[in-house]
Amino acid sequence: MIQRFKASLAITLAIILSFTAVFAGPKDTYASTVAVEAKSAILVDAETGKVLFEKEADLTLPPASMTKMMTEYLVLEAIDEGKISWDTTTQISQYAFDISANPEYSGVGLKLNKDYTVRELYEAMAVNSDNATTIALAELLAGTEGEFVKMMNEKAKEMGLPDYEFVNSSGLNNSHLDGNHPEGTEPDATNLLSARSAALLAYHLINDYPESLEFSGQTTAEIDGQKVTNWNWMIPNMPGSLSQFGYEGVDGLKTGYTDLAGNCFTGTAERSGQRFIAVVMKADSRPSRFRQTAKLFDYGFQQFERKELFEEGYQIDGESELPVTKGKEDVVELETNDSLSTLVKKGDEENYTIKYNISKDKLDANGKLVAPVEKGQKVGTAELVYSGEDQYDNILSKKTNTVDLVTTSSVEKANWFMLMIGGIGEFFSDIFSGAVDMVKSWF
């Protein structure tokens, strides 16, 4: 009776475990280590693009004023290319004035028939998320916001953003623009980005134009005699009660809010040379978007550190020789020409190895290097390979961590006599092999 009960219990437990496995879904790894209260989120290493955490990061959602990161990028690119300068001046259009005068939207109250410098407009956009200054910059660069929207989408494609649609420069819904929606867009359209795309856009902005952080890291700015405050409350030393949200190392990047988008934030923080990018979309409130971002930054700074895993000159035992033909030596040794480093989760070092990728175009038909061979000659790459449970993605397309694989010494070409002897040897070797094969076929 007892044995029968034990057997029944075992079967019952097996069924329960089977159902649990089916309905629990795939096993979460690192994504389950941080409870982020937002619809979508991602944490990225700002140097390599390595994704350390993601939650529904491919959902395409309205980014609100995080859209302005693309406007910032295009303004900085135009300055870098000499098309405009920080001192270039422009006046605002009636359309921008009407947006600026509307108290429902973020704005400083611009004036008609007044010259504003690019620096003034950019600072108001980056610090105070001003919509009218953003529109003014778009019109300065492209003539119309409609033409600027084309530039935005072309640049998004060039950057390789996986999920995007830009319909205006500011991040407002087109329905907020009082009939002034950009030509070629629908009157009720809205900008769209995924958290992954927002992180990639931020990656390009701060890596291509690090000066953008000089603006986004300001707690306050002044335009037209008005002092405006940064909407990014995580910047240290924010005034008054906002200081409670301050986070060491935060110097950007862009907040966003509309009724449709909810509360969004793309943040970046740097400590001791390590920088992260975090994106939180559709959080419950303005304070919550910063608290969720703090969770992500805590996870990054507390759990990861950049480490040199394999030093320069590293050789894989048993794989670091390559055969050589027509040379004074038959083989040459290989080594890495640089160290291999990455951001490593604590205790995870043992899951990293190196793989050699020999370039086939460097070898002859028999898989040998042809002499002469120079010391330090590149023959392929050494790739860092991770085999642990946490399969890390990368926001950069097909990004791999590699260094060159090079020869450790030179191999001179053999003289004509030795080449002739070698050729004769190969000739008789082929004859002997053919004879052996023939004899084998008789039996």
Secondary structure, 3 states (H helix, E strand, C coil): CHHHHHHHHHHHHHHHHHHHHHHHCCCCCHHHCCCCCEEEEEEEECCCCEEEEEECCCCEECCHHHHHHHHHHHHHHHHHCCCCCCCCEECCCHHHHHHHHCCCCCCCCCCCCCCEEHHHHHHHHHHHCCHHHHHHHHHHHHCCHHHHHHHHHHHHHHHCCCCEECCCCCCCCHHHHCCCCCCCCCCCCCCEEEHHHHHHHHHHHHHHCCCHHHHHCCCEEEECCEEEECCCCCCCCCCHHHHHHCCCCEEEEEEEEECCCEEEEEEEEEECCEEEEEEEEEECCHHHHHHHHHHHHHHHHHHEEEEEEECCCCCCCCCCEEEEECECCCEEEEEECCCEEEEEECCCHHHEEEEEEECHHHCCCCCCEECCECCCCEEEEEEEEECCCCCCCECCCCCCCEEEEEECCCECECCHHHHHHHHHHHHHHHHHHHHHHHHHHHC
